[in-house]
């Protein structure tokens, strides 16, 4: 089955790539997760838009990645969430929440798929996550979870 990737998939490609995969992999994994769309002649027009948005977020070179790493590690990121008794959260803090907090604090658009958390964050406190910036550069972002 021929597909257009909408985001990076490990060992397959990056957003905007046209790939051919087995039907089961496409139906059961890529399409339900929104990682790809079916290839059509009309879909070819969407590829250029996907590539433009990827280029805007893309880290250009090692020096640019080091600048972003310095900005991320020096930022004071705060995630405000609803809490219950004794500082326990309703649900947990996700990588999407962290990416939104980073964007509101630093104005850097970090892809949520590059954020690696260690376990679930279900209490108020201070935590850190690793953000993979490419070019073998990983930033450690410290953030605090506070009651909203």
Secondary structure by P-SEA (a helix, b strand, c coil): cbbbbcccccccccccbbbbbcaaaaaccccccccccccccccccaaaaaaaaaaaaccccaaaaaaaaaaaaacbbbbbbbbcccccccccccaaaaaaaaaaacccccccccccccccccccccbbbbbbccccbbbbbbbbbbcc
